[in-house]
Amino acid sequence: MFDFIKTTTAIVALSGSLCTLAQAETIAIAQLPLTSESAEKGLYIDMLREMKANGDLDLDIKVVPFPRSIKMLIDQDARVQLPMLDPGNGKPPAPGLQFSSAEVHPVPFALYYNRDKPLDMDNLGQYNIETEQSHVPFFDVEFSGSTCVECSLKKVNSGRIDGFVFASPVVGEILQANDLPNVAEVPFQDYPARFLIREGDVEMDAALSKAIDNMRASSRLDIVLEQE
């Protein structure tokens, strides 16, 4: 899926283990409920702390709004971004970027709609449906971009829009914290969550793969990400 023409040269240039970088690099993490609420709280934060404690990977955590996390990577203010969903079509969200080889975990997406206005799942293009702005290019159906997940859900609840598509674990937290009785959901699709890196960054891709493989082999990845 990616161009690894320079893989051999890059690997030779690494010092020591593939999972060890010469210095801590910045990871821009999208601010989301449950997974990354701040640089101190969230399941992704716990995962990265454990990677560091095990000596696998040390990343300087910056939690920022979703669009900014991608911009930081593009502007080279960060070397890694998390999370980015892989739509499976080989197209990253911006030129010069690529998905990591390592999959962090699958993410179930759901379609949220007003329970008084059921939708035809086979003809979603006829409706006014939103998704988080950074995910607009990933869907075959043309959804509108939203910069506020909670706001979109409130619009679904009031009937101002027909639906909202997003990661159900994130939306579930928001629904629990808000009184939105008219919002119903139906499963949409599962997508693999991956790190986003700059195109051709073989060193970081190898480091991320090694760290994730180590956590998965010890079952720690599932344990950390399934915390309540």
Steps between C-alpha positions, in 0.01 A plus 500: 500500500787736569827567317785330685770532231739650755422253776837323507697823507283643778524190716878493474504858623317407821706463814421208728151350512240594243266605782743757642527856368795726573282752684141560604282619212168684519174315445195717427192328639149610408304608808215253541287374788621178663811449287680834532330761714829669593872427503446332837169316451376248246547145377749606232695690764513186716617298200785740421605517865527123509705498181739746661515307829587182309778677312326447166429856394517846657274761341435855620119521521311803369120479514334746262176530297471243223572725198797655676650158575521431127631849425778452756615193308480680166690800638762267656413619850438134583639176364194286572124555520238285672237379428424488132254257351612303199216488244677216320539686172867589550424872514639695797325823606764724338786470248834407652347294781446127543335260740719298734541131427388432857130490575419625848145366520178478298252783547127436457317786332127553532242718329306715744156619393181643644287208615191669355666520156640157399748505211532281192845344550520415130453860392682720751601752235153653507536614861677781684754296696811630673824345619809637673667732252829309469313183401298647212735367224485143634140421415354405164185693591537878504458605864535859626787590733450589865748654743286418806384143561275596791340779295423262213335252736286778644394591146403137438301500824309813397451385140711780349710241311411147397800317644855490627763231435788454741683261733246347735729482811557876478136582430387267779688709756339818369151351502544390860594854600211667317123464498435409137200265509420519129838371380498139379784306337568225252841335432679650201845340450818408689825675404857427618652785703864558413770756567555757229860574401682688229542309176820297490572521874612138522675552834188619680282241328730222624510645852121521521457147363746357753337678793147394402614142431661479845186623675276273295720195565467549877125577470569839656366688199152354537508543876597867482259594223208316656520685831173650617 
